[in-house]
Amino acid sequence: MQSQNPLIADFVKLANSAAGTFAGMTREARESTRERVREAMGGLDFVSREEFDAVKDMAAKAREENEKLSARIAALEAKHAG
């Protein structure tokens, strides 16, 4: 049963318009926030866990090789000095 009162009908139209406007503002704010986060994160360099683990393993191997070479140089210097 619809109301015949034009004041109530106008109020319903106004409420529907306000709800639509509010929904549009919410959608626009959400998209703006997403874009700002994308811009902020775009300047940062992230690596995957697999890449991080691979580089970590390479660094450990390089460290071991460096220690071996340092010991070998020390032995050669001792041999040369003695």
PLY file of the C-alpha trace (Angstrom):
ply
format ascii 1.0
element vertex 82
property float x
property float y
property float z
element edge 81
property int vertex1
property int vertex2
end_header
0.00 0.00 0.00
1.61 3.21 -1.17
1.13 6.46 0.62
-0.70 9.20 -1.20
1.08 11.84 0.85
3.46 13.76 -1.48
5.61 14.80 1.48
6.34 11.18 2.37
6.95 10.30 -1.29
9.42 13.18 -1.59
11.15 12.09 1.61
11.50 8.52 0.26
12.96 9.85 -3.00
15.39 12.01 -1.03
16.43 9.06 1.15
16.98 6.86 -1.92
19.06 9.57 -3.58
21.12 10.06 -0.44
21.73 6.31 -0.17
22.89 6.20 -3.80
25.17 9.17 -3.29
26.63 7.65 -0.14
27.25 4.34 -1.94
29.03 6.21 -4.74
31.17 8.16 -2.29
32.10 4.94 -0.48
33.08 3.27 -3.76
35.13 6.29 -4.81
36.91 6.47 -1.44
37.73 2.76 -1.61
39.19 3.07 -5.12
41.18 6.15 -4.11
42.62 4.33 -1.11
43.55 1.32 -3.24
45.31 3.57 -5.74
47.28 5.35 -3.00
48.37 2.03 -1.49
49.38 0.77 -4.94
51.46 3.92 -5.50
53.10 3.64 -2.08
53.90 -0.03 -2.51
55.02 0.39 -6.11
58.25 2.07 -5.05
59.22 -0.78 -2.77
61.07 -3.81 -4.03
59.77 -7.06 -2.64
61.21 -10.51 -3.25
59.54 -13.86 -2.97
60.44 -16.27 -0.20
62.07 -18.59 -2.74
64.32 -15.79 -4.03
65.25 -14.81 -0.47
66.15 -18.41 0.45
68.20 -18.81 -2.75
70.23 -15.67 -2.02
70.64 -16.74 1.61
72.05 -20.10 0.47
74.37 -18.36 -2.00
75.66 -16.09 0.77
76.31 -19.06 3.08
78.24 -20.86 0.33
80.24 -17.72 -0.44
81.06 -17.32 3.25
82.29 -20.94 3.45
84.39 -20.48 0.31
85.84 -17.25 1.72
86.83 -19.03 4.94
88.50 -21.84 2.96
90.40 -19.37 0.80
91.47 -17.35 3.84
92.85 -20.51 5.47
94.62 -21.48 2.24
96.19 -18.01 1.92
97.31 -18.11 5.54
98.90 -21.54 4.95
100.67 -20.34 1.81
101.94 -17.21 3.56
103.20 -19.29 6.49
104.93 -21.66 4.07
106.47 -18.78 2.13
107.63 -17.00 5.30
109.06 -20.14 6.86
0 1
1 2
2 3
3 4
4 5
5 6
6 7
7 8
8 9
9 10
10 11
11 12
12 13
13 14
14 15
15 16
16 17
17 18
18 19
19 20
20 21
21 22
22 23
23 24
24 25
25 26
26 27
27 28
28 29
29 30
30 31
31 32
32 33
33 34
34 35
35 36
36 37
37 38
38 39
39 40
40 41
41 42
42 43
43 44
44 45
45 46
46 47
47 48
48 49
49 50
50 51
51 52
52 53
53 54
54 55
55 56
56 57
57 58
58 59
59 60
60 61
61 62
62 63
63 64
64 65
65 66
66 67
67 68
68 69
69 70
70 71
71 72
72 73
73 74
74 75
75 76
76 77
77 78
78 79
79 80
80 81
